[in-house]
Amino acid sequence: MKLKAQGLYEFDRFCLDPTEQRLLCGGEQVQLTPKAFQILCALIEHHGRLIDKEELIKKVWPNSFVEEANLSVNISSLRKALGDTPDGQKFIQTVPKRGYRFVMPIREISNHSQTMVRTVGSSTTSSSAADAAEQGAKPVAESRAGKSFNRTALGIGIAILLVFAIVYFAYSRYQKQRTGTTASRQVRRLAILPFQNVNRDTNSDFLGFSLADAIIAKLGYVSTLTVRPSSSIQKYRGQAVDPRKVAAELDIDTLLTGTFIHEGDNLRVNAQLIDIKTQNILWRDTLDLKYDKLLTVQDTVAGQIIKGLELHLTSSETERMKPDATVNAVAYEYYLRGVDLYSQADFGKAIKMFEASAGMDPNYALTWAHLGTAYTADASFGLGGRDRYLKAQAAFLRALSLQPAQIEAKIYMANLLTDTGKVEQAVPLLRDALKANPNYPETHWELGYAYRFAGMLRESVEECARARALDPGVKLNTSAMNAYLYLGQHDKFLDSVPKNSNAAFNIFYRGFGEYYKHDYQAAAQDFDRAFELDPSLLQAGVGKALSYGINHEKSRGIEILREMQRKIEARDVGDPEASYKIAQAYAELGDKPSALRVLERSINNGFFPYSYLASDPLLDRLRQEPKFADLMQTARQRHEAFKHTFFHND
C-alpha cells in the first residue's frame, strides 16, 4: 500500500518515501520486510489516531487469512528497526486489545513549494489568514512593524526551506545512485521452481527438482532474500505455470523458472528471473555445459540472481557464496538423486543414494547434512530404530566439521536434538543460525518447535508466526502450530491447518482440533480419512484409535495403540511429542496404567510443556492417580530450568 499523499515524511531521525518504498535513517537505507513497510505506511497515514488490529490486517494482507500473531511479529520487527524504547512506546503506541497508533511527531514534505512543510496531525498552520488574525489583536504601529518583520522572516524561512529541499533531494538522488535500486535494500521474496525436462527423459527427471533445491540452498545465507524452501515448490514439478498465480500462492515478488535438456554428456539449462510486479525479465540466459560440470549450475544461477536483483552482500555472505569445492561428478549426481527421492518421502532409497555419494566423495558437506535428515525422517516417520538417530547425529556433526556455518546442518541437527530429548542443546544451534540469516523461515520454525517442547508456548507461537510471515508455506504439510492447541486457542489452531490439504498429517490435526472442540463426528471422519491415506503415520494411528473410541469400540482403539507402542519401544524411536499423543489416547480410551507409562516416557524423553500438561483436558482421567503428581513435578522442574537458562532476562 502507498500513502494517499505523495510526499516525504520525516520523524525523529527518519525519512519515509512511500513512492520509492524507502525508509532512510541519516541517509542510510533501513531494511524492512515488505509487510513491515506497509504497516509503517498505514500507521503514518493514521498518525495520532488509533488503527484497529483488524483494519490494519485488512490493509496489509487484503483478501487473505492472517493470524494476529503475524501482525504482532511485524510490529515488533518494525519497532526494532526504528530503535524504539524497551517499552515500545516512543514511535508506536499499543492500545491493549484494540490496536496501535503512531505517536512520534511527523513533518510532511509535499511536492508543492507553497506548502513545502507542515506538521501532520497538529494545529500548526502557515496561512496568511492566520497571520492577519493574529495581527488584528495588536495596536496599529506594532501591527505595521510586525508585518515588516513577518515579511522578512517569511522570506528568510522560504529561502531556508528551498535550500533544504534542494540539498535533501540532491542527497537522496546521490544515495540512490550510490547504493543501487530500492529493491536491493528490501528483503526480496523469491521462489525457484523445479526446472522442466524438455526431453521428457524420465531418467533425468530428478534434475528438475534437485537443481532448484541446490540453488535454494546456495542462497540460504543471503539476508536480503527470503527464498521459498524446496518443500513449497515441489508441487510445481512437470507443470506449465502462470507466474502471477504462483506468486499469489507462494506470496513472492520474484520468480525463477527454467528448463533443461540432457543428451549424453551435454546439458543445456535455460533460466529466467522475473519481477512479478512489473513482469520484467531481470535476467535470462542459457548455460551449455558438460554433464560432469553439474555443480557449476547452482553457483552460476545463484550469482546471476544476486546480480539481477542488485543485492549488496555482507563480507561474510560474499565468502559463503563462493563456489563450492570440486565434488566428484558421480557423487554429486547421487547426491542430487537422493534429494529428489527424499522430497518424495522415499527415505530408504534416499539414504542409499546419499550413502553412495558420501562413499565416493566424503568431503561434500551438503551430502552429510541431507543424509542426516534422511536418517532422522526414517527413524521418526518410518520407525527405523534408534540406530538411525545415532547415524543422523554423526552425519550432522560431519557436515558441520566440513562447513561449520552450514545453516541446513544446524537446523536439521537441532530438530533431531529436540526430538531426542535434548532441546536445551537445540536452542543455541538455532539462535546461532539466526545470526547468519535472520530471514531464514525454517530456523524460526524450528526454534518455535523447540520452545513448544519446553513449554514456552507464547514464544513458540511468535517464532512460528514469524516463520509463516516470512514464508506462508513453511512446514505447511509436515508440522502444525500445536502451541495454539496447548494454549487452549482451538479456533486459531484450526485456522492454521491448511483447509484443502490431502496430506494425512494435516487431516489428522484437523480432526484433533475438532476433537478438542467436542465436534466428535467431524473428528472421527478426519481421523478415518488420515488413517486411510497413511496407516503407517503415527499420528494417523492415534487418530484411528480415538475414532474407535468415538464409535464405542474402545478395545479396538487400545489394540492399535499397543501395537504402535510395541514398535516404538522395540526400536527405541518416536519423538516425545508424538508419544504424548499416544498417552492422551490411552487416557481417553480408559487405559490409565498404559497412559501413565507412556506419559512418563514422553516427559523423560524431553516433552515438558508444564502449563499444558497441567491443564490438558485429555488427561483429566489421570489427575487423581498418585503417579500423575510426580510426573507433573518432573515436567515443572525441567520447564523452569529451561526458562531460567534461555529467558532469564524476561
N, C-alpha and C positions, 0 to 999 in steps of 0.2 A: 504494500500500500504506500501511497505518497501523501504528503500533507496537501491540503487544499491550496494553501499559499505556495508560491514557487520561489520563495526567498531562502535566505540562510538564517539559522537560529544559533545564537550564542548564549551559553550559560556556563558560569564558572570558567574553567579553562578550555571549554569545548566549543566546537563549531559544527553544527549539523547541516549537511547539504542533502536534502531529500531527493532532489532531482538527480544528482550524481551518485546517490546511495552511499554517502561517505559520512563518517564521524571523525573529526580531527581533534587532536589534543596537542596544542603547541605546534601545529603544522604537521604532526605525525599522524598517520592513519591508525585508528583504533580498530582492532579486529573484533567483529561481531558476527555471530551467525545470522543468516537472513531473517529468522524469526525474531531474534532479539532486536535487530534493527527495526523491524516493523512494529514491535511493541514500543520501542522508544518513540517512533513517529506518532503512534496513537496517543501516547502519554503527553507528548509535546502539544499535539492538536487539542487535547483536553486540558491544557495547562491550568492548574489550580482547581480543576473540577474533578470530582470523583468519577472514575470509569469502572463500571461493574465488571467482575470477572467474566461473566457470560458474554457481555458486549465485547470485551477485549478478545476473548477466544474467537468470537464470530468474525471480528475484523481481521485477525491474523491467520486463522485457519478456517476460511469460509468453506461451506459445503463438505465438511469432513468432521468425523468424531475425534475429539482430542480430550484426553483426561486433564483434569485441573492441575494434576502434578506436573504436566508438561509446561503449563503457564508458570508455575512456581519455580521450576528449574530455570526457565529462560529469564524470569525476573531476577533470580539470584545471579545468573551469569551476567546480566546487564549491570547490576549493582557492582559486581566485582570489576567489570571493565571500566566503570566510572570512578572506581576507587571510593565507594561510598563508606560511610562511617560504620562501625561494628553493628549498630542497631538498625542500619539500613534506612535511615530517615532523612539524610541530607538531600538526596535527589528525589527518591521515590518513597512516598509515604504509604504504608499499608493500613487500610481501613479494615479491621478484623471482620471476617465473614461477608465482606462486601466487595472490595476491590482495591484500586490503587489511585493515587494522584501524584502528579509531578509538581514538586513544591519549590524547586530552585528557580529564582528569577531568570527570565529569558529576555533576550533582546533579539528582535527580528530585523534582519537587513533585507529590505524588499528590493524589487527590481525598478522601483520608481524613485527618481532622485529627490522628488519633493517630499517624500515620506521615507527618507533613507533609513532612519532608525526610530523604532518605537518600542516601548516596553509592553510585552504581551501580558494580557490578563491583569493590567493595572489601570489606574485612572489618569496616568501621565499623558499629557497632550501638548502639541507644539502649534496648535492652530492660532491664527491671528485673532479670532473671536475671543479666545481665552485671554490673550494679552489685553484686548480692549476692555473686557470686563474687569480685569484686574486694575487697569489704569483709571477706570471710571470712579473708583473709590478714593482717589488721591486728589490733592489740590492741583490747580491748573499748572503752576510753574513747575511743580515736582513732576507732573504728568509729562510736560514737554521735555524736561531733562531726561525723564525715564525713557521717552520714545527714542531720543537720540542715542542714549546708551544701549537700549534694546536693539536698535538697528545695527549699531556697531558690533554688539555681542553676537547678534544673529548672523551677521556677515562672517565674523571670525568662526563661529560654530559651523556654518555651512562649509567654509573653506577647509576646516579641520576634518569634517566628515568626508568631503570629497577626496582629500589626500588619503584618509584612512581607507576609503573604498578602493581607490586606485592601487594603493600598496597591497591591500588584502587580496584583491583579485589577481594582481600580478604574482604575488607569492603563491596563491592557490594554483595558478596555472603552472608555475615553476615546479611546485610539488608534484603535480600530476605528471608532468613531463619527466621528472627525475625518478619517480617511483613506479611509473607504468600505469596501466589502466586500473579502474576501480575494482574490476573483477578479481584482480590479482591479490587484493588485500582481504577480501571477504572469503569466508570458507565456502568453497565450491562443493556441490553435491553431485558426485559422479557415479555413473553405473557403466560397467564394462560388460557388454553382453557376450554370450558364447559366440565364437566365430562360426560361420556357416560353412559346411563342407560342400563345395561346388560340385565335386565329382561324385558325391554320394557313395564314396568308398567306405563301407562300414568298418573296415579295419583301421581307418584313420579317424573315425568319428570322435575318438577320445580327445583329439587335439582341440576340438572346438571349445569344450568346457575348460580343459586343463590349461590351455594357453591364456584364457581370460583370467583364470584363478592365479596364474603366475604373475600377471601384470597387477592384479589386485593386491597380491602380497607385496610386490615391489613398492607400491605406492602407499603402503600402510604407515610409513614413517613421516609422511608429509602432513604437517599440522594444518595447512590451509586447504586440505582436501578431506572430505568425508566420502569414502568410497564404499558403495554398497557391497556387502560380503557375498561370497560365492553362493551361499545358500539362498540368497534373494534372487539371483539371476539364472539359476539352473532351469527354472520353468520355461525359459525362452529358448531352450535347445531346439534346433531344427525348425524354427519358426520365422516366417517373414513378419517383421514388426513395424508398427506405426510409432515413430519416435515420440510423438506427443502423448499417445496412450501409455507407452512405457514410462514416460516421465511422470505422468499423473499417478500411475500405480506405484512407482518407487519413490515419488517425491524428490525428484532430482532436477537440476538445471543444466546438466551436461551429460552427454551420452556418447560412448564409443561403440561403434558397430564394425563388423568386418567379416571377410570371407577368407577361405584358404583353399588351395589346390595342392594335393600331394601326389606327385608322379615320380616313382622310382627314387632317385637320390635328390630330387628337386622339390622345393617347397616355395610356393608363392602366397604371400599374405597381403591382402588389401584391407586397409583400415581407414576410418574417418571419425573425426571428433566433431560433435555437433553441439552448438549452443541452442538449447531448446527454445528459449525466449525469442531469439532473433531468427532461428532456423539457419544461421550462418554455419558454414563449414570452417571450423577453426584450424583444422589440419587434415590433410588427406595424403596418403602415399601408398606405394606398392613396394613390398620388400621381396626381392628374389634372392634366395639363399639355398645352400646345400642343406639337406635334411639333418646332417650331423651338427649343424650350427643352430639348432632349435633354441638353445639358451639365449641367443642374441635377440630373439624376438621380444622377450619381456623387457630387456634393457632398452632396446630401440624405441618401442612403443611408449614405455613409461617416460622416457626422456622427451619424446615428442609431445606427450600430453602436458608435461610441465612447461615446455616451450610454448605450446599453443595457447595455454591459459595464462602465460606470462607470470608464473608463480615465482616468488622470491624465497629461496630456501635458506634456512639457517646453515651454519657451517657443519653442524652435526648431521643435519638432514642431507646435505650435499655429500658428506662422507658415506652415509648409508645408501645413497642412490648410485654409488659407483658400481660398475658391472661386477657380477659375481665371479669368483674364481672359476677357472675352467673345470667343467664336470665331464666325466666320461659320457659320451653321446648315448650309448645304450643304457647306461644307468639313469640318465636324465629322462629317456623315453619311458623306462619302467616307473620312474617317479611320477611322470605325467599320467600314465595309465592308472597308477594307484590313486591319484587324486580323483580321477574320473570315476573309478569304482567306488571309492568312499562316498562320493556325492550321491551315488545310487543305493547307498546303505548296504553294499556288498562288502562287509567288513573283512570277511575271511580272505577273499581274493585280493582286496586292497592290501592286507597285511603281507601276503605273498609277494606282491609287486614291490612294496616298499623294502621288504627284507632283501629281495634280489638286488634292488638298486643300491642299498647300503653295503651289500656284499661286494659289489663291483667298484663302488666309489664311496668309502666310509667318511669322506670329508665334506659332504654337502649337507649343511645344517638343516635345510628345509625337509630333506628326506627323513631325518630323525624326528623332527617335530611332528610331521604327519604320521609317521609310524607310531609314535606315542599316542596320537589321537585315535588311530585305528585300534590299537590295543585297548585303550580306555573304552571306546564305544563297544567293542566286542565283549569286554568284561561287564559293562553296565547293562547294555540292551540285550546282548546275546548270552548273558550269564556264562562268560568264558572262563571264569575262575580267577582266584587271587593271583595266580601266576601272570595273568595278563596285566594286572595293575602294576606288579613289580617290574615287568618288562617296559611298561609305559613310562614309569618314572625314570628308569635307566635311559630310555630313548630321549626324554626331555633334557635330562642332565647332559647327555652327549651333545644335543643340539646347542645348548647354552655354553658348553665348553668350546664349541667351534665358533659360535656367534653370540657373545654374551648379551647383546642388546636386542636379540630377536623377539619381537612382540608376540608372534604366534606361539612360540615355545613357552613364554611366560604365561600367556592366557590359558593355554591348554594344560600346562602343569598346575596352575592354580585351580582349575576345575577339578583335576584329579585329586589334589590335596584336600579340597573341600569335600569331595565325595568319599574320601577315605579317612575322614575324621581328623584332618589336620588343617582346619580352617584358619587357625592362628598363623600358619606358615603361608597360606594362600594370599592373605590380605597385603602383606608387604610386597609380594611379587607384582600384584595388580596395581598398587599405588605407584610402584616404580615404573611400570609400563605406561601409566598415565602421564608421567613426567616427560616421556619421549614424545607422546602424541595424545594430548587431552581430548582430541576429537575422534578417537577410535571407539566406535559404539560397543563392540564386543567386550572391551575392557570394562566399561561402565556396567554392562550387563552382568559380567562375571563377578564384579565387586558387589553388585546388588544381590547376587545369588549367595555369595559368601556371607554377607551381612544377614541374610534371611536365616541361614543355618544357625547363626549365633544369636538370633533374637533381636537384632537391630532393625526392626520392621519398617519404621518410617524412613530410616536411612536407606533401606533396601528399595523401597518404592521410589525414592528420589533418584537413586542411581539407575534403576531400570527405566524410569521415565526419561532421564537424561539420555540414555541409550536410544530409546524409541524416538526422542526428539531429534537426535542426530540421524537415525535411520529407523523409520516406522516398521520395517520388516525384520529387524534384527531378532534372531531366535524365535521367530513367529511360530514355527511348526515343531520346535524341539524343546521349548521351555515356556513356562507360564508365570504370570505375575502373582505367585502364590501369596506374597506378603499381603495383598489385598484381602485374601481369604483369612489369613491369620489375624488381621486387624478387625475382622468382622464386617468388612465392606464388600458384601456379596455381590451387589449390583455392579460396582466398579470392576470387580473381578470378572464377571460375566461379560461386561462390555469390552474387557481387554482380550478376551478369547476370540480369535477370528470367526466371523459369523458363518461363512460358507466353506470352511475348510473340510476336506475329506480325509485329513490325517487322523489316524486313530488316537494319537496323543491329544490333539485338540478336542476331539469329540468326547474323550473320557473326561477332560477337565470341564467341558461344558456341562456334562452330566453331574460332575462333582459339585459344581456351583449350584446347580438346581437341587441337588440332594441337601445341601446346607440350607436352602430356602424352603425345604419341605415340599418341593414340587416333585414328588416321587415318581409319578407316571412318566413325566418327561425325562427324569434322570434315568429310569430303567431303560427307556428306548435308546438313549445315547450310550449308556453302558453296553447294551447288547450290540449296538452298531460298532462300537470301538473294538469289542472282542471279536466280532465277525471279521473286521478288517485286519486285525493283527493279534491273534491269540497268544503270541509269544511275548508281547509287550507287558511288562509287569503291571503297569497302571491299568491296562485293559483287563487283566486278570482280577485285580482288586474291584474294578467296576462290575465285572460279571458276578463276583461273589455278592456284592451289595445288591445287584439286580435280583439274584436268587432270594436274598433276604426280603426285598420289597414284595416279592411274589410268594412269600411264606414257604420258601424252600431253603431254610437256613442250613440244613445239613449238607446240601449240595454246595452251598457257598463256602462253608467251612472246609470242605474237601478240596476245593480249588485253592484256598489259602494255604492249607497244609502242604499241598503239592509244591506250590511256589516256595514256601518256607524251606522245604526239604532241599530244593535245588540251591537256594541261596546259602544255606548252612553247609551243604556238601562242597560247594565251590568257593565259599567264603567271599561272596561278591554282593553287589547291590548297594546303591548309595543309601545312607541312613534316612534321608527324607522319604524315599520310596518305601523303605521298610516301615517307616512310621505309618504309612497308609495301610499296610497290612495289619498293624496293631489296631488302627481305627476300625477296620472292617471286622476284625475278630471281636472287638468290643461291641460293635453294633449288632453282630450276629449272636452275642451272648456267651462267647467262649472267653471268659475272663482270664483264666490261667495263661492261655496262649497269648492273649492281648498284652498282659503284663510282661511276659518273656520277651516278646518282640519289641515292646516299648523300651524295655531296659537295654536291649541290644542297640536300638536306634539312638538313644541318648548317649550311651557309652561310645558309640562309633562316630559321634560328632554332630548330632542334630539336637540342639538345645535352645530353641526359641522359647524361653521360660514363660513369658506372658501368654503366649498362645497355648502352650501345653496346660497351663493352669486354668484356662477358660474354655478350651475346645469342647463343645457340646457332644462331640462324638466319643469323648472319653468319660462321659458322665457316669456310666455304669461302673467305672473303676474307682471312683473317688473315695469310696468308703473302704477300699481294700488297704490294709496296713502298708503293703509294699509301695503303694502309689505315692504316699507322702515322702518316702525315702527317695524315690526317683525324681520327684519334683525338687527336692533339696539339692540333688546332684546337678540337675539342669540349671537351677538358680545360681549355684556357686560358679559354674563354668561361664554362664552368661555374664555375671557381674565381673569376673576376672577379664573376660574379653572386652567388655565395655571400658573397664579401667585402663587396659593396655592401649586400646586404639581410639578411645574417645575421652581421654582423661581431661581434655580442656573444655569439654562441653558442660 
